[in-house]
Amino acid sequence: MKKIMGFSIFVLLSAVSYGIVQSLISAGMLNQFYSNTLIFIAINVILAASLHLVIGITGQFSIGHAGFLAVGAYISAIFTMKLHLPFVPALAAGGIVAALAGLLVGIPSLRLKGDYLAIATLGFAEIIRVVFLNIDYVGGAAGMQVSHFTSWSYAFVSLFVTLLVIMNFTNSTHGRACIAIRENEIAADAMGINTTYYKVVAFAIGSFFAGIAGGLYAHNFYIIQPSNFGFLKSFDILIFVVLGGLGSLSGAVFAAILMTIVSTFLQGYPETRMIIYSVVLVIVMLYRPQGLMGTKEITAYLGKWTGAKGEDAYGK
């Protein structure tokens, strides 16, 4: 009953949020700048949620997420601009190819742990960037022009599906197995959990949604270049997850929203933008070293305010 009520509240709040924003856009009360900012926030939240599944839930330290973003961006752009297919199938194709890339990388590299896995995933992201850099079919270093198809509706529906899938996966038997792997992989293996299988599944699902975010990204900025998907982009996504609190989906979402707003509104101050951005990170890490939400989900805090018993990311 509690889960059904929580799901109903999530769907209701999502529908109200979408309706309000869509009404403001239709009425002309939100100009192009604010519409693009909302779409960019949705893309970054999808990226943060997808990496949260890999790092926060399964405990696999990956810093090559920009590689899957690049795969989704270029594949969806090829489908729309070269093959002239509709946007939605192109978006799905970007996600599927990114998931296949996740399987290709995950099966051999997820046998590694800690720093070694981080280096392997970073190497994969750089390989992807260099491959696109040297393919003339997608524009090489000059980049590829892409028509603007991403709208608030597409971004919101993609975000809604991403959060819904990841929340349900986390609360399922498979998600509990992933959490067990993160807490103690040796103990999980001794209890009969197929650790390699669950790590690869989580990695592939995270890669799929990163590919979806890539498709939205490509069709929102008119042009994509390999330089957009360097290791700094991977660290941006990693910051969302760490800043929000490892293991907290709500934290990753809040951090992605906060840092996207800070970064967007500091674009007018290019000389001091990165300094202020870094100061914000340092202050938060000094006073909240466990991240904005720690390991708690928003429902745990709501439970304290309403007197009802809340749950954190681990069901405690």
C-alpha positions in Angstrom: 0.0 0.0 0.0 2.8 2.4 0.9 4.6 1.7 -2.5 1.3 2.3 -4.4 0.7 5.6 -2.6 4.3 6.7 -3.2 4.0 5.8 -6.9 0.7 7.7 -7.1 2.2 10.8 -5.5 5.2 10.6 -7.9 3.0 10.3 -11.0 0.7 13.1 -9.7 3.6 15.5 -8.9 5.2 14.7 -12.3 1.9 15.4 -14.2 1.4 18.7 -12.3 5.0 19.8 -12.9 4.8 19.0 -16.6 1.4 20.7 -17.0 2.6 23.9 -15.3 5.8 24.2 -17.3 4.0 23.3 -20.6 1.3 25.9 -19.9 3.9 28.6 -19.2 5.7 27.7 -22.5 2.5 27.7 -24.5 1.4 31.0 -23.0 4.8 32.6 -23.9 5.7 33.3 -20.3 8.9 31.2 -20.5 11.2 32.4 -23.3 13.6 30.3 -25.2 16.4 30.7 -22.7 14.4 29.4 -19.8 12.9 26.6 -21.9 16.4 25.5 -23.0 17.6 25.7 -19.3 14.7 23.4 -18.3 15.6 20.9 -21.0 19.3 21.0 -20.1 18.3 20.4 -16.5 16.2 17.3 -17.6 19.2 16.0 -19.6 21.6 16.4 -16.7 19.2 14.7 -14.3 18.9 11.7 -16.6 22.7 11.5 -16.7 23.0 11.8 -13.0 20.3 9.1 -12.4 21.9 6.8 -14.9 25.3 7.1 -13.2 23.7 6.8 -9.8 22.6 3.3 -10.7 26.3 2.3 -11.6 28.1 4.1 -8.7 25.5 4.7 -6.0 23.6 1.4 -6.2 26.1 -1.1 -7.6 29.3 0.6 -6.2 31.2 0.4 -9.5 33.4 3.5 -9.8 33.0 4.6 -13.5 34.3 7.9 -14.8 33.7 7.3 -18.5 30.0 8.1 -18.7 30.6 10.8 -21.3 31.5 8.0 -23.7 27.9 6.6 -23.6 26.6 10.1 -23.9 28.6 10.6 -27.1 27.4 7.2 -28.5 23.8 8.1 -28.0 24.3 11.7 -29.4 26.1 10.6 -32.6 23.9 7.5 -33.3 20.6 9.5 -32.9 22.1 12.3 -35.0 23.0 9.8 -37.8 19.5 8.3 -37.7 17.8 11.7 -38.1 20.3 13.7 -40.3 21.8 10.9 -42.5 19.0 8.3 -42.6 16.2 10.8 -42.2 14.3 8.7 -39.7 11.9 10.2 -37.1 13.3 11.6 -33.8 11.7 9.0 -31.4 13.2 5.9 -33.2 16.5 7.7 -33.4 16.4 8.5 -29.7 15.7 4.8 -28.9 18.5 3.7 -31.3 20.9 6.0 -29.5 20.0 4.4 -26.2 20.1 0.8 -27.5 23.6 1.2 -29.1 24.9 2.9 -26.0 23.6 -0.1 -23.9 25.3 -2.5 -26.3 28.5 -0.4 -25.9 28.0 -0.7 -22.1 27.8 -4.5 -22.5 30.9 -4.5 -24.7 32.8 -2.5 -22.1 31.2 -3.9 -19.0 31.7 -7.7 -19.6 35.5 -7.5 -19.6 36.1 -4.4 -17.5 33.7 -5.1 -14.6 36.0 -7.8 -13.4 38.2 -5.0 -12.3 37.6 -3.0 -9.2 38.1 0.5 -7.8 40.8 2.6 -9.5 41.4 0.0 -12.2 37.8 0.1 -13.3 37.8 3.9 -13.2 40.8 4.0 -15.5 39.3 1.4 -17.9 36.0 3.3 -18.2 37.9 6.6 -18.7 40.0 4.9 -21.4 36.8 3.8 -23.2 35.4 7.3 -23.2 38.5 8.7 -24.7 38.5 5.9 -27.4 35.0 6.8 -28.3 35.9 10.5 -28.5 38.9 9.9 -30.7 37.0 7.5 -33.0 34.3 10.2 -33.7 37.1 12.7 -34.1 38.5 10.8 -37.0 35.3 9.8 -38.9 34.6 12.3 -41.7 31.0 10.8 -42.0 30.1 12.6 -38.8 32.1 15.7 -39.4 35.3 14.8 -37.6 36.7 17.5 -35.4 34.4 20.2 -37.0 31.4 18.4 -35.6 28.0 17.4 -37.1 25.1 19.8 -37.6 21.9 18.5 -36.0 18.3 19.8 -36.4 16.5 21.0 -33.2 14.0 18.3 -32.3 14.3 18.2 -28.5 11.3 19.8 -26.8 10.2 20.1 -23.2 7.8 17.3 -23.7 10.4 14.9 -25.1 12.8 15.8 -22.3 10.2 15.5 -19.6 8.9 12.1 -20.8 12.4 10.7 -21.1 13.2 12.0 -17.6 10.0 10.5 -16.1 10.7 7.1 -17.7 14.3 7.2 -16.5 13.4 7.9 -12.9 10.6 5.4 -12.9 12.7 2.6 -14.3 15.7 3.2 -11.9 13.4 3.5 -8.8 11.7 0.3 -9.7 14.9 -1.5 -10.5 16.5 -0.3 -7.2 13.5 -1.6 -5.2 13.3 -4.9 -7.0 15.2 -8.1 -6.2 17.8 -7.2 -8.8 18.3 -3.8 -7.2 18.8 -5.4 -3.7 21.3 -7.7 -5.2 23.2 -4.7 -6.7 23.1 -3.0 -3.2 24.5 -6.2 -1.6 27.4 -6.2 -4.2 28.2 -2.6 -3.3 28.1 -3.3 0.5 30.4 -6.3 0.3 31.0 -8.1 -3.0 32.8 -11.1 -1.5 29.9 -11.7 0.9 27.3 -11.2 -1.9 29.2 -13.8 -4.0 29.3 -16.2 -1.1 25.6 -15.9 -0.7 25.1 -17.1 -4.3 24.6 -13.7 -6.0 25.9 -13.7 -9.6 28.0 -10.5 -9.1 29.3 -10.2 -12.6 25.8 -10.6 -14.1 24.2 -7.9 -11.9 27.1 -5.4 -12.4 26.9 -5.8 -16.2 23.1 -5.4 -16.1 23.3 -2.2 -14.0 26.1 -0.9 -16.3 24.0 -1.6 -19.4 20.9 0.1 -18.0 22.9 3.1 -17.0 24.5 3.2 -20.4 21.1 3.0 -22.1 19.8 6.1 -20.3 23.0 8.0 -20.9 22.5 7.2 -24.6 18.9 8.6 -24.4 20.4 11.8 -22.7 22.9 11.9 -25.6 20.1 11.9 -28.2 18.3 14.7 -26.4 21.6 16.6 -26.0 22.5 16.3 -29.7 19.1 17.6 -30.9 19.0 20.5 -28.5 22.3 22.2 -29.4 22.2 22.1 -33.2 25.8 20.9 -33.4 27.8 18.2 -31.7 31.6 17.9 -31.6 33.9 15.3 -30.0 35.2 17.9 -27.7 31.8 18.1 -26.0 32.3 14.6 -24.7 35.8 14.7 -23.1 36.8 13.6 -19.6 35.6 16.9 -18.1 32.1 16.0 -19.1 32.4 12.7 -17.3 33.6 14.5 -14.2 30.7 16.9 -14.4 28.3 13.9 -14.3 30.3 12.3 -11.5 30.1 15.5 -9.5 26.2 15.3 -9.6 26.3 11.9 -8.0 29.0 12.5 -5.4 27.6 16.0 -4.5 24.1 14.6 -4.1 25.2 11.7 -1.8 26.3 8.3 -3.0 23.3 5.9 -2.8 20.7 8.7 -2.9 18.7 9.1 -6.2 17.0 12.2 -4.8 20.4 13.7 -4.0 21.7 13.0 -7.5 18.6 14.7 -8.9 18.9 17.8 -6.6 22.6 18.1 -7.3 22.1 17.9 -11.0 19.4 20.6 -10.8 21.5 22.9 -8.5 24.8 22.6 -10.5 23.1 23.1 -13.9 21.4 26.3 -12.6 24.7 27.6 -11.1 26.6 26.8 -14.3 23.9 28.3 -16.6 23.5 31.5 -14.8 27.3 32.0 -14.5 27.8 31.9 -18.3 27.7 35.7 -18.4 30.8 35.7 -16.2 33.3 33.5 -18.1 36.3 34.8 -16.2 35.0 33.9 -12.8 32.5 31.1 -13.7 34.7 28.1 -12.9 36.1 29.8 -9.8 32.6 30.3 -8.3 31.5 26.9 -9.5 34.5 25.3 -7.7 33.9 27.4 -4.5 30.3 26.1 -4.4 31.6 22.6 -4.6 34.2 23.2 -1.9 31.7 24.8 0.5 29.2 21.9 0.1 31.9 19.3 0.6 33.2 21.1 3.7 29.8 21.3 5.4 28.2 18.2 3.8 31.0 15.7 3.1 28.4 12.9 2.8 26.7 14.9 0.0 23.5 16.9 0.0 21.2 14.0 0.9 23.7 11.5 2.3 22.2 8.1 1.8 18.7 9.3 2.4 15.9 9.7 -0.1 13.5 12.6 0.0 10.8 10.3 1.3 12.8 9.8 4.5 12.8 13.6 5.2 9.1 13.9 4.3 8.4 11.0 6.8 10.0 13.1 9.6 7.9 16.1 8.8 4.7 14.2 8.6 5.4 11.8 11.5 5.2 8.8 9.2 8.1 6.3 9.0 10.3 7.1 6.0 12.8 4.9 4.1 16.3 5.7 2.9 17.8 4.2 -0.3 18.3 0.9 1.5 14.9 0.5 2.9 16.0 1.2 6.5 
